[in-house]
Amino acid sequence: MNIEQEIKNLVEILDDAYDSAFEEWSMNFTERQYNDFVGDHGATVSTAFMFNAIEGAILEEALNRVQARRSK
């Protein structure tokens, strides 16, 4: 049994699942929220940056909650 190879395989599977879940959520989030966000804040140079920052903060908090739940 090659434990190191099994760890690498699991890491790859988890990375793929993370990427897939984030991509699906991000597309859905953007479709639902971006137009309203631009409508509320205008289409300025910083609008896309602010929206991406919000998206990143949501992702970070979600990952923190998953990690905290797994630590219990």
N, C-alpha and C positions, 0 to 999 in steps of 0.2 A: 504494500500500500504506500503510495507516494502522497504524504500529507501535504507537502508544499504545493504539489500540482492541484490537489483538491481545493486548497485555499485559493489558488489563482483562478481556478474554474468558477468557484463561488463568487469571488470578487467580480469577475467578468459578467456573470449572470446578474448580480446586484447592480452593477454599473449600467448594464443594458436596461434593466427594469426602471432604475432611477431616471435615465435619459428619456425613456418612453413615457413614463408618468409625467415628468416635467414638461415634455413637449406637448402632450395632450392637454394638460392643465393650462399651460401658457397660451396655446392657441385659443382655447375656450375662454379664458380670462380676457384676452385681448379682444376677441369678438364681442364679448358681453360688455366690456367696460371702456374701451379706448374712445369710442365716439362720444360717449357721455363725458369722459374726462376732458377731451378736447373742447367739447361744448361748454363745459364749466370753466376751463382755464385758458381757452384760446389756443390757437395754433402758433405758438411761439417757438423760438429756437430751443428753449429748455423743456418744452412739453414732453417730447419723447424721452428725454433724460429723466424727468420727474416720474413719468409712468414706469420706466424701467426700474427706477429706484424703488418704487412701491412694489412692483412685481418681485424684485429681489428680496425686499423685506418680508413679504408674505412667504416666499419660499424658505427663507432662513428661519422664520418663526415656526413654520410647519415642520421643518427638519428638526429643530430644537425640541418640539413637542413629541415627535416620533422617538427621538433619542431618549428623552426623559421617560417616556412610557416604557421603552425597552429596558431602561435601567432599574425599573421597579421590581 
